[in-house]
Structure formats: C-alpha cells, structure tokens
Amino acid sequence: MRAIIFPVAILLLPALAAASAPGTQDGASALPGWMAGCWIADYGEGRQSEECWTRPRGAMMIGSGHMFRGARSLSFEHMRIARETDGLVFIAQPGGAAATRFTLEPAEAQDAPGPRISFVNARHDYPQRVTYWLEDGRLQARIAMLDGSRAMHWRFRRTDAARD
C-alpha cells in the first residue's frame, strides 16, 4: 500500500502547487497585480502625487502615496490590499493615522470593462468608496462618498521611481 501512495502523491504535487500559486485565486480573492509599480500624477505648478504598489506577495500588496510640490511634502499615506478570510480589504493610513478598513465591493457594482477594483466602508466619514482601474495604460484612482459625491480623481502615468 505504501508503494502506491508515494507515486500518487508525487503525481498530485504539480496540481496542488498550481492550485495555491498566485494568480489562480478566484476573482473575489485575487490581489490586483495590475496595480504594481510606481505611478505619478502631475497637477501643474509643480504639484505631483506619486503612488507605488508592490507586486502581490503572500497575502498582500503594500502601497505608499506621497503628494509634493518640489522639495516640499504636502501629504503621505500608507496603504495595503490584503487577502483575508472574508475576501480582499483595502487598509489606508493617511498621514500615519489609525488604519481605516474598506471591504471589497461586489464585482457587479463595478460597472467598467478591464481591470477595476473598488472598496467600500459606509461607516467612514470620508471617503466611503476607494476605486482603482486601468484606462489606456494609466492607473486611475477615485475616492468618494457612496453616492458619488465629493469625488476626487487621480490619473497616474507609470514612472520609474528610481529615476524620476
């Protein structure tokens, strides 16, 4: 019996590895690897906003945001998108404040083609929805209330953070 179990186990290893490999999770738990990299938005008068996201590793992606004008920092934010038992969550810490958690919005509520991900927290004062999507090779970010009011929108272009 032992002689049969060992070869069967060897045959199953590739299938088990594929089932646990990144990118094979279902849509509700797959980390948005398409966001990985550094992105920058220009606002004129020297004001810029940079957002950088790590590639999916383990159960999360780590993000940082930095708004600046020349040599002056205007604001910063620590972020992460994590895969938890109940699905993906977005956790934001603007200015190093206490963490605010947003849960993944159901896909049917996200009405756009292409890569898109949206998180909500109806109990948060502002924002209540955080959405990211790719459009024409640019990372787009939008924060707003659940009803769409008080919206802010960023249009990032990919950048090489080491050179810019």
Buried (B, 14 or more C-beta within 10 A) or exposed (E): EEEEEEEEEEEEEEEEEEEEEEEEBEEEBBBBBBBBBBBBBEEEEEBBBBBBBBEBEEBBBBBBBBBBEEEEEEEBBBBBBBBBEEEBBBBBBEEEEEEBBBBBBEEEEEEEEEBBBBBBBEEBEEBBBBBBBBEEEBBBBBBBBEEEEEEEEBBBEEBEEEEE
